[in-house]
Structures are given as C-alpha cells and as structure tokens.
Amino acid sequence: MLAEKKDITPQAQADDITLRKPESQDGARLHKLISECKPLDENSTYCNLLQCTHFADTCVAAEMDGDLVGFISGYIPPRQQNVLFVWQVAVHEKARGKGLAKRMLAEILDRDDCANVQFIETTITPDNEASWGMFRSFAYARRMPTEEFIFFDSRLHFAGEHKDEHLLRIGPFNRDNA
C-alpha cells in the first residue's frame, strides 16, 4: 500500500523513485531489502516492523516501480534530542548510482520531526567504503564538520564476533544548511 500523497513532496520524487515515510506493511519488504544489501546486518522482521511504525518519522522508504529499493532507518536518541542517529542505509543495486542515499538522508532532515536536529551520528565498520563515502560526501557538500572515533570495540563489545564500529558525527549544522 502506498503512502498518502500528502507524505510525498516534489523533492521526494525524482528518477521515478518516490520517497515517503514507511508503513507497517513495509516491514517484510524491508527485511528482504536488507538481506539483498550485503554487508548490512540483518535484523528480525519484527525489528523491521518497529522501524516502519515506531520510528517512521525518522525513517524513509524509497520505491521504484512498486519495489522497495531504498531505506534509511534512524531515530532521535531520548537523551540527545538534537541528534539524528542513522542506524542503516540500504540501497538496492538497481537504484544505485542515483545519489539515492543522500536524497533519503536529506528528506529525513527536512521533516518537521527533525527541526531540532543539529548532528547526524552513525556507526560504520572501517572497511565499509560505501558508507564512509556517502556520509563524508553528504557532509562535505554541505560544509558540515565531521569527527570519528571507535564507539563499539570488536573485543570489548562484540566478543571478537564483529568488527569495530566507528562513530561518525556530522555537525553541528542548522536545518537550513542540511
């Protein structure tokens, strides 16, 4: 089921890709998209359902020809009301090369739900060049400062079962610059 037209702005529709807030019916579709976007960590379908409902205001779904081809899951941490934490960015291979990830991120930041956001935070493994490139390019194009440090240590937090997760912090910025 498609979102109501009021959720779709002219800026949110380009290249036959429509950006909108996710809905509960997107949960299973999101699970499938994530499984097709290696090396992203898969979550349970239930987790994806919560992303599409509880966190819909800070997530974005991208559709092309009726298929879910992109998704950003994010949230505003309860104790950091000026931060948008981006959990995952997924772009299906058939929608790559169109700047979709940056468009989706800008779409979220443009929402009234993010009116107080001054920082974007995300965690990225050192070898995920696509994510580093996208976030750094987004920040550079908007002249936003960045900083990074190890947030979750492989040995300390993952018992050696997962690579380090570096926190990338973009900002501060004001919404007019985002």
TORPA-4810 file (N, C-alpha, C, O; in nm, 3 decimals):
<nodes>
NODE_1_0.083_-0.117_0.000_0.000_0.000_0.000_0.088_0.124_0.000_0.182_0.132_0.080_M
NODE_2_0.061_0.219_-0.085_0.140_0.341_-0.095_0.096_0.441_0.010_-0.019_0.441_0.054_L
NODE_3_0.191_0.528_0.048_0.160_0.635_0.142_0.064_0.734_0.075_0.057_0.744_-0.048_A
NODE_4_-0.009_0.807_0.159_-0.096_0.909_0.105_-0.011_1.013_0.034_0.105_1.034_0.069_E
NODE_5_-0.068_1.079_-0.066_0.005_1.178_-0.145_0.062_1.290_-0.060_0.164_1.348_-0.097_K
NODE_6_-0.001_1.324_0.054_0.047_1.434_0.135_0.186_1.407_0.193_0.255_1.502_0.232_K
NODE_7_0.229_1.282_0.201_0.361_1.247_0.253_0.470_1.261_0.148_0.588_1.247_0.181_D
NODE_8_0.433_1.287_0.024_0.530_1.291_-0.085_0.545_1.435_-0.134_0.450_1.494_-0.185_I
NODE_9_0.665_1.488_-0.117_0.693_1.623_-0.163_0.755_1.617_-0.302_0.805_1.512_-0.342_T
NODE_10_0.752_1.728_-0.379_0.815_1.726_-0.512_0.962_1.687_-0.505_1.013_1.619_-0.594_P
NODE_11_1.032_1.731_-0.398_1.174_1.696_-0.383_1.192_1.548_-0.355_1.301_1.493_-0.377_Q
NODE_12_1.087_1.483_-0.306_1.098_1.343_-0.269_1.072_1.249_-0.386_1.080_1.127_-0.370_A
NODE_13_1.041_1.304_-0.503_1.015_1.219_-0.619_1.104_1.264_-0.734_1.090_1.375_-0.786_Q
NODE_14_1.194_1.175_-0.774_1.284_1.201_-0.886_1.331_1.067_-0.940_1.332_0.967_-0.869_A
NODE_15_1.371_1.066_-1.067_1.421_0.942_-1.128_1.324_0.826_-1.110_1.366_0.711_-1.097_D
NODE_16_1.195_0.855_-1.109_1.092_0.753_-1.088_1.107_0.683_-0.953_1.056_0.573_-0.934_D
NODE_17_1.175_0.747_-0.859_1.187_0.696_-0.723_1.111_0.791_-0.632_1.135_0.911_-0.632_I
NODE_18_1.021_0.735_-0.554_0.940_0.813_-0.461_0.989_0.786_-0.319_1.007_0.671_-0.278_T
NODE_19_1.010_0.893_-0.243_1.049_0.883_-0.103_0.927_0.913_-0.016_0.850_1.005_-0.045_L
NODE_20_0.911_0.836_0.090_0.796_0.854_0.179_0.828_0.793_0.316_0.925_0.720_0.333_R
NODE_21_0.743_0.826_0.412_0.755_0.762_0.543_0.712_0.616_0.530_0.617_0.585_0.457_K
NODE_22_0.781_0.526_0.599_0.741_0.385_0.592_0.612_0.358_0.667_0.568_0.438_0.750_P
NODE_23_0.551_0.244_0.635_0.428_0.198_0.699_0.449_0.054_0.744_0.546_-0.011_0.704_E
NODE_24_0.360_0.004_0.828_0.375_-0.131_0.883_0.387_-0.236_0.774_0.459_-0.335_0.791_S
NODE_25_0.319_-0.217_0.660_0.324_-0.315_0.551_0.463_-0.323_0.488_0.491_-0.415_0.411_Q
NODE_26_0.551_-0.228_0.520_0.686_-0.229_0.464_0.782_-0.318_0.542_0.893_-0.343_0.495_D
NODE_27_0.743_-0.366_0.659_0.834_-0.442_0.744_0.898_-0.562_0.676_1.020_-0.577_0.677_G
NODE_28_0.817_-0.648_0.616_0.869_-0.767_0.549_0.950_-0.728_0.425_1.051_-0.790_0.394_A
NODE_29_0.904_-0.624_0.355_0.977_-0.577_0.236_1.114_-0.521_0.276_1.213_-0.541_0.206_R
NODE_30_1.119_-0.452_0.390_1.246_-0.401_0.440_1.339_-0.515_0.475_1.459_-0.510_0.446_L
NODE_31_1.286_-0.619_0.539_1.368_-0.735_0.575_1.431_-0.796_0.449_1.549_-0.831_0.449_H
NODE_32_1.353_-0.809_0.344_1.405_-0.863_0.217_1.510_-0.771_0.157_1.614_-0.818_0.111_K
NODE_33_1.485_-0.639_0.157_1.581_-0.544_0.102_1.715_-0.553_0.176_1.820_-0.558_0.112_L
NODE_34_1.712_-0.555_0.307_1.835_-0.561_0.386_1.911_-0.690_0.353_2.034_-0.688_0.342_I
NODE_35_1.840_-0.801_0.337_1.907_-0.928_0.305_1.975_-0.923_0.169_2.069_-0.999_0.144_S
NODE_36_1.928_-0.835_0.079_1.986_-0.822_-0.055_2.094_-0.714_-0.063_2.151_-0.691_-0.169_E
NODE_37_2.122_-0.649_0.050_2.220_-0.540_0.053_2.336_-0.574_0.145_2.357_-0.509_0.247_C
NODE_38_2.411_-0.674_0.109_2.528_-0.712_0.187_2.629_-0.598_0.183_2.643_-0.536_0.078_K
NODE_39_2.699_-0.569_0.287_2.721_-0.645_0.410_2.634_-0.600_0.527_2.675_-0.617_0.642_P
NODE_40_2.517_-0.542_0.503_2.434_-0.495_0.613_2.395_-0.610_0.705_2.368_-0.722_0.661_L
NODE_41_2.391_-0.579_0.834_2.346_-0.677_0.933_2.195_-0.690_0.924_2.123_-0.590_0.923_D
NODE_42_2.147_-0.814_0.916_2.004_-0.837_0.913_1.949_-0.834_1.054_2.009_-0.886_1.148_E
NODE_43_1.834_-0.771_1.068_1.760_-0.772_1.193_1.639_-0.863_1.174_1.612_-0.909_1.064_N
NODE_44_1.567_-0.888_1.282_1.446_-0.969_1.269_1.339_-0.890_1.195_1.343_-0.767_1.191_S
NODE_45_1.244_-0.960_1.137_1.133_-0.893_1.070_1.057_-0.809_1.172_1.007_-0.702_1.139_T
NODE_46_1.047_-0.857_1.294_0.979_-0.781_1.399_1.050_-0.647_1.422_0.984_-0.544_1.435_Y
NODE_47_1.182_-0.649_1.427_1.259_-0.524_1.441_1.229_-0.432_1.324_1.208_-0.312_1.343_C
NODE_48_1.226_-0.486_1.203_1.195_-0.404_1.085_1.054_-0.347_1.092_1.031_-0.235_1.046_N
NODE_49_0.960_-0.423_1.147_0.824_-0.372_1.165_0.823_-0.252_1.261_0.752_-0.154_1.239_L
NODE_50_0.903_-0.261_1.368_0.912_-0.149_1.462_0.976_-0.027_1.396_0.935_0.086_1.421_L
NODE_51_1.077_-0.051_1.314_1.139_0.061_1.242_1.035_0.131_1.155_1.034_0.254_1.146_Q
NODE_52_0.948_0.054_1.091_0.850_0.109_0.998_0.729_0.171_1.068_0.649_0.239_1.004_C
NODE_53_0.714_0.147_1.197_0.599_0.204_1.270_0.646_0.300_1.379_0.621_0.421_1.369_T
NODE_54_0.712_0.250_1.481_0.755_0.335_1.593_0.851_0.445_1.550_0.850_0.554_1.609_H
NODE_55_0.934_0.419_1.449_1.036_0.514_1.408_1.011_0.571_1.268_1.103_0.624_1.205_F
NODE_56_0.890_0.561_1.221_0.857_0.605_1.083_0.890_0.751_1.059_0.928_0.789_0.948_A
NODE_57_0.877_0.834_1.161_0.902_0.978_1.142_1.049_1.010_1.113_1.080_1.116_1.060_D
NODE_58_1.139_0.918_1.148_1.282_0.939_1.125_1.342_0.831_1.035_1.463_0.807_1.035_T
NODE_59_1.254_0.766_0.958_1.298_0.668_0.859_1.239_0.709_0.724_1.144_0.788_0.718_C
NODE_60_1.295_0.656_0.617_1.243_0.686_0.485_1.247_0.560_0.399_1.343_0.483_0.403_V
NODE_61_1.141_0.542_0.322_1.133_0.431_0.227_1.139_0.489_0.086_1.079_0.593_0.059_A
NODE_62_1.211_0.422_-0.002_1.222_0.464_-0.142_1.163_0.354_-0.230_1.203_0.238_-0.222_A
NODE_63_1.068_0.393_-0.314_1.002_0.299_-0.404_1.028_0.334_-0.549_1.031_0.451_-0.587_E
NODE_64_1.046_0.230_-0.628_1.061_0.245_-0.772_0.984_0.130_-0.837_1.010_0.013_-0.809_M
NODE_65_0.890_0.164_-0.923_0.808_0.063_-0.990_0.743_-0.034_-0.892_0.733_-0.154_-0.919_D
NODE_66_0.699_0.018_-0.777_0.633_-0.065_-0.678_0.724_-0.146_-0.589_0.677_-0.214_-0.498_G
NODE_67_0.855_-0.140_-0.613_0.951_-0.215_-0.532_1.018_-0.123_-0.430_1.045_-0.007_-0.459_D
NODE_68_1.044_-0.176_-0.313_1.121_-0.104_-0.212_1.268_-0.116_-0.252_1.326_-0.225_-0.248_L
NODE_69_1.329_-0.002_-0.291_1.467_-0.005_-0.341_1.564_0.071_-0.251_1.684_0.072_-0.276_V
NODE_70_1.511_0.134_-0.148_1.598_0.206_-0.056_1.529_0.229_0.076_1.406_0.236_0.084_G
NODE_71_1.610_0.240_0.180_1.555_0.263_0.313_1.665_0.318_0.403_1.778_0.270_0.400_F
NODE_72_1.631_0.418_0.481_1.718_0.462_0.589_1.638_0.448_0.717_1.527_0.499_0.729_I
NODE_73_1.697_0.377_0.814_1.637_0.370_0.946_1.718_0.461_1.038_1.841_0.457_1.039_S
NODE_74_1.647_0.541_1.112_1.711_0.632_1.205_1.618_0.665_1.319_1.500_0.630_1.316_G
NODE_75_1.672_0.732_1.419_1.591_0.773_1.533_1.660_0.887_1.605_1.779_0.911_1.586_Y
NODE_76_1.585_0.955_1.688_1.639_1.061_1.773_1.654_1.000_1.912_1.555_0.967_1.977_I
NODE_77_1.780_0.984_1.959_1.800_0.922_2.091_1.732_1.003_2.201_1.736_1.126_2.199_P
NODE_78_1.668_0.935_2.298_1.591_1.004_2.402_1.670_1.112_2.477_1.612_1.213_2.517_P
NODE_79_1.797_1.093_2.497_1.877_1.190_2.572_1.958_1.283_2.483_2.041_1.360_2.532_R
NODE_80_1.934_1.277_2.354_2.005_1.362_2.259_1.906_1.413_2.155_1.911_1.371_2.039_Q
NODE_81_1.820_1.500_2.193_1.713_1.547_2.107_1.762_1.627_1.986_1.684_1.657_1.896_Q
NODE_82_1.890_1.661_1.983_1.945_1.735_1.869_2.027_1.645_1.776_2.102_1.695_1.692_N
NODE_83_2.012_1.513_1.791_2.087_1.416_1.711_1.991_1.325_1.633_1.894_1.274_1.688_V
NODE_84_2.021_1.307_1.505_1.957_1.201_1.427_2.059_1.089_1.418_2.163_1.105_1.355_L
NODE_85_2.029_0.975_1.480_2.118_0.860_1.469_2.069_0.774_1.353_1.956_0.727_1.353_F
NODE_86_2.156_0.754_1.255_2.123_0.673_1.137_2.171_0.531_1.164_2.291_0.506_1.178_V
NODE_87_2.075_0.440_1.170_2.104_0.301_1.203_2.153_0.226_1.079_2.259_0.164_1.082_W
NODE_88_2.077_0.231_0.972_2.115_0.160_0.850_2.073_0.239_0.727_1.972_0.310_0.727_Q
NODE_89_2.152_0.225_0.623_2.121_0.280_0.492_2.127_0.166_0.393_2.231_0.101_0.378_V
NODE_90_2.017_0.141_0.325_2.013_0.033_0.227_1.967_0.090_0.092_1.866_0.159_0.084_A
NODE_91_2.042_0.059_-0.012_2.004_0.095_-0.148_2.023_-0.030_-0.234_2.134_-0.082_-0.246_V
NODE_92_1.914_-0.077_-0.293_1.921_-0.195_-0.379_2.007_-0.164_-0.501_2.013_-0.049_-0.546_H
NODE_93_2.074_-0.266_-0.554_2.167_-0.243_-0.666_2.100_-0.179_-0.787_2.166_-0.106_-0.861_E
NODE_94_1.972_-0.204_-0.809_1.905_-0.144_-0.925_1.877_0.005_-0.908_1.835_0.072_-1.003_K
NODE_95_1.899_0.059_-0.787_1.877_0.202_-0.763_2.007_0.275_-0.729_2.004_0.392_-0.690_A
NODE_96_2.119_0.207_-0.743_2.247_0.270_-0.709_2.293_0.363_-0.821_2.252_0.351_-0.936_R
NODE_97_2.381_0.456_-0.783_2.437_0.549_-0.880_2.347_0.669_-0.908_2.374_0.746_-1.001_G
NODE_98_2.241_0.686_-0.828_2.147_0.796_-0.848_2.151_0.896_-0.733_2.069_0.988_-0.727_K
NODE_99_2.246_0.878_-0.640_2.252_0.967_-0.524_2.136_0.945_-0.428_2.102_1.034_-0.350_G
NODE_100_2.076_0.826_-0.432_1.956_0.798_-0.354_1.981_0.806_-0.203_1.899_0.862_-0.130_L
NODE_101_2.091_0.754_-0.155_2.117_0.755_-0.011_2.121_0.898_0.042_2.064_0.927_0.147_A
NODE_102_2.189_0.988_-0.029_2.197_1.127_0.015_2.061_1.195_0.005_2.027_1.278_0.090_K
NODE_103_1.984_1.163_-0.097_1.849_1.219_-0.110_1.759_1.173_0.005_1.681_1.252_0.059_R
NODE_104_1.772_1.046_0.041_1.691_0.994_0.152_1.729_1.063_0.283_1.641_1.101_0.361_M
NODE_105_1.859_1.080_0.306_1.904_1.145_0.429_1.854_1.290_0.434_1.806_1.335_0.538_L
NODE_106_1.864_1.361_0.324_1.815_1.499_0.318_1.664_1.505_0.341_1.615_1.597_0.407_A
NODE_107_1.591_1.408_0.289_1.446_1.401_0.307_1.411_1.392_0.455_1.320_1.462_0.502_E
NODE_108_1.480_1.307_0.529_1.453_1.294_0.673_1.483_1.425_0.745_1.403_1.472_0.825_I
NODE_109_1.599_1.484_0.716_1.638_1.607_0.785_1.543_1.722_0.756_1.532_1.815_0.837_L
NODE_110_1.475_1.719_0.642_1.384_1.826_0.604_1.249_1.818_0.675_1.169_1.911_0.666_D
NODE_111_1.223_1.710_0.743_1.094_1.692_0.810_1.085_1.775_0.938_1.186_1.802_1.003_R
NODE_112_0.964_1.816_0.971_0.942_1.889_1.095_0.984_1.807_1.217_1.022_1.864_1.319_D
NODE_113_0.979_1.674_1.206_1.020_1.586_1.315_1.167_1.604_1.351_1.209_1.568_1.461_D
NODE_114_1.245_1.659_1.260_1.388_1.679_1.282_1.424_1.827_1.295_1.539_1.866_1.273_C
NODE_115_1.328_1.908_1.331_1.350_2.053_1.340_1.462_2.089_1.437_1.529_2.190_1.417_A
NODE_116_1.484_2.010_1.541_1.587_2.042_1.642_1.719_1.969_1.618_1.813_1.985_1.696_N
NODE_117_1.728_1.891_1.511_1.850_1.815_1.484_1.963_1.907_1.440_1.947_1.988_1.349_V
NODE_118_2.077_1.893_1.506_2.198_1.968_1.472_2.315_1.877_1.440_2.420_1.924_1.396_Q
NODE_119_2.298_1.747_1.464_2.404_1.649_1.439_2.344_1.524_1.377_2.231_1.485_1.407_F
NODE_120_2.421_1.461_1.289_2.391_1.327_1.239_2.498_1.237_1.298_2.617_1.269_1.293_I
NODE_121_2.457_1.125_1.354_2.553_1.025_1.401_2.519_0.891_1.338_2.403_0.859_1.313_E
NODE_122_2.623_0.813_1.313_2.606_0.678_1.261_2.729_0.599_1.299_2.833_0.657_1.329_T
NODE_123_2.718_0.468_1.299_2.837_0.385_1.319_2.864_0.308_1.190_2.773_0.263_1.121_T
NODE_124_2.994_0.294_1.161_3.038_0.230_1.035_3.160_0.146_1.065_3.248_0.188_1.140_I
NODE_125_3.167_0.026_1.008_3.288_-0.054_1.021_3.397_0.007_0.933_3.367_0.069_0.831_T
NODE_126_3.523_-0.010_0.972_3.632_0.055_0.897_3.637_0.020_0.749_3.683_0.101_0.668_P
NODE_127_3.592_-0.098_0.711_3.604_-0.142_0.572_3.481_-0.111_0.485_3.479_-0.148_0.367_D
NODE_128_3.380_-0.044_0.540_3.259_-0.014_0.463_3.278_0.117_0.387_3.228_0.222_0.427_N
NODE_129_3.351_0.107_0.277_3.387_0.226_0.199_3.266_0.300_0.142_3.268_0.422_0.132_E
NODE_130_3.162_0.227_0.106_3.043_0.291_0.051_2.978_0.384_0.154_2.940_0.496_0.121_A
NODE_131_2.964_0.337_0.276_2.903_0.420_0.381_2.990_0.539_0.415_2.941_0.652_0.426_S
NODE_132_3.120_0.515_0.432_3.211_0.627_0.460_3.201_0.732_0.350_3.192_0.852_0.377_W
NODE_133_3.202_0.686_0.226_3.196_0.778_0.113_3.068_0.858_0.109_3.071_0.978_0.085_G
NODE_134_2.955_0.792_0.131_2.826_0.861_0.126_2.817_0.967_0.234_2.782_1.082_0.206_M
NODE_135_2.847_0.930_0.358_2.832_1.025_0.468_2.933_1.140_0.457_2.899_1.255_0.483_F
NODE_136_3.056_1.109_0.420_3.155_1.216_0.405_3.118_1.309_0.289_3.135_1.431_0.300_R
NODE_137_3.068_1.255_0.181_3.025_1.336_0.068_2.908_1.425_0.107_2.904_1.542_0.069_S
NODE_138_2.814_1.371_0.181_2.699_1.447_0.228_2.746_1.566_0.313_2.701_1.678_0.293_F
NODE_139_2.837_1.539_0.406_2.889_1.644_0.494_2.970_1.747_0.415_2.955_1.868_0.435_A
NODE_140_3.055_1.700_0.327_3.143_1.790_0.250_3.061_1.885_0.163_3.090_2.005_0.157_Y
NODE_141_2.960_1.833_0.095_2.879_1.915_0.006_2.805_2.025_0.081_2.770_2.129_0.024_A
NODE_142_2.782_2.001_0.209_2.709_2.098_0.290_2.800_2.172_0.388_2.753_2.246_0.475_R
NODE_143_2.930_2.151_0.372_3.031_2.217_0.457_3.006_2.193_0.606_3.017_2.284_0.688_R
NODE_144_2.973_2.067_0.638_2.948_2.029_0.777_3.073_1.962_0.833_3.131_1.877_0.765_M
NODE_145_3.116_1.997_0.953_3.232_1.931_1.012_3.200_1.787_1.050_3.085_1.752_1.075_P
NODE_146_3.304_1.704_1.053_3.289_1.564_1.094_3.395_1.528_1.196_3.502_1.589_1.200_T
NODE_147_3.365_1.429_1.277_3.463_1.369_1.366_3.429_1.222_1.380_3.314_1.182_1.361_E
NODE_148_3.529_1.142_1.413_3.504_0.999_1.428_3.591_0.940_1.538_3.699_0.990_1.568_E
NODE_149_3.540_0.832_1.597_3.614_0.757_1.698_3.551_0.620_1.713_3.437_0.599_1.670_F
NODE_150_3.624_0.525_1.773_3.569_0.392_1.795_3.458_0.403_1.900_3.480_0.455_2.009_I
NODE_151_3.342_0.353_1.865_3.226_0.358_1.953_3.200_0.222_2.017_3.181_0.213_2.138_F
NODE_152_3.200_0.118_1.935_3.186_-0.019_1.984_3.310_-0.097_1.941_3.335_-0.114_1.822_F
NODE_153_3.386_-0.143_2.038_3.510_-0.215_2.015_3.482_-0.363_1.987_3.400_-0.425_2.055_D
NODE_154_3.550_-0.417_1.889_3.531_-0.557_1.850_3.543_-0.652_1.968_3.457_-0.738_1.989_S
NODE_155_3.649_-0.638_2.045_3.672_-0.730_2.157_3.583_-0.699_2.277_3.525_-0.790_2.337_R
NODE_156_3.573_-0.575_2.311_3.501_-0.535_2.432_3.349_-0.551_2.417_3.283_-0.598_2.510_L
NODE_157_3.295_-0.511_2.303_3.150_-0.511_2.286_3.095_-0.627_2.204_2.979_-0.664_2.221_H
NODE_158_3.176_-0.685_2.117_3.127_-0.790_2.029_3.194_-0.926_2.053_3.172_-1.020_1.977_F
NODE_159_3.274_-0.936_2.157_3.345_-1.062_2.188_3.421_-1.114_2.067_3.431_-1.236_2.047_A
NODE_160_3.474_-1.023_1.984_3.551_-1.061_1.866_3.469_-1.114_1.751_3.526_-1.158_1.651_G
NODE_161_3.337_-1.113_1.761_3.249_-1.168_1.657_3.208_-1.067_1.551_3.139_-1.102_1.456_E
NODE_162_3.248_-0.942_1.567_3.207_-0.834_1.475_3.320_-0.732_1.473_3.394_-0.719_1.570_H
NODE_163_3.333_-0.663_1.364_3.437_-0.560_1.352_3.404_-0.440_1.440_3.289_-0.421_1.481_K
NODE_164_3.505_-0.358_1.469_3.483_-0.232_1.540_3.377_-0.151_1.465_3.367_-0.156_1.343_D
NODE_165_3.300_-0.077_1.541_3.204_0.018_1.483_3.253_0.157_1.522_3.258_0.191_1.640_E
NODE_166_3.288_0.237_1.421_3.334_0.373_1.444_3.212_0.466_1.439_3.127_0.454_1.352_H
NODE_167_3.206_0.559_1.534_3.101_0.660_1.531_3.147_0.775_1.444_3.255_0.832_1.465_L
NODE_168_3.067_0.810_1.346_3.090_0.929_1.264_2.987_1.031_1.307_2.866_1.005_1.303_L
NODE_169_3.035_1.147_1.346_2.946_1.256_1.388_2.961_1.370_1.290_3.072_1.419_1.265_R
NODE_170_2.849_1.413_1.234_2.844_1.523_1.138_2.772_1.639_1.205_2.660_1.624_1.254_I
NODE_171_2.836_1.754_1.207_2.773_1.872_1.264_2.864_1.941_1.363_2.976_1.896_1.386_G
NODE_172_2.819_2.047_1.421_2.681_2.095_1.421_2.646_2.169_1.292_2.733_2.220_1.221_P
NODE_173_2.517_2.172_1.265_2.465_2.244_1.149_2.327_2.294_1.185_2.267_2.249_1.283_F
NODE_174_2.278_2.387_1.107_2.137_2.424_1.125_2.060_2.368_1.008_2.117_2.338_0.903_N
NODE_175_1.933_2.353_1.026_1.849_2.286_0.930_1.851_2.352_0.792_1.835_2.283_0.692_R
NODE_176_1.871_2.481_0.786_1.876_2.550_0.656_1.993_2.503_0.572_1.987_2.510_0.449_D
NODE_177_2.101_2.456_0.636_2.220_2.410_0.564_2.213_2.262_0.529_2.287_2.215_0.443_N
NODE_178_2.124_2.189_0.594_2.115_2.045_0.572_2.042_2.018_0.443_2.023_1.902_0.405_A
</nodes>
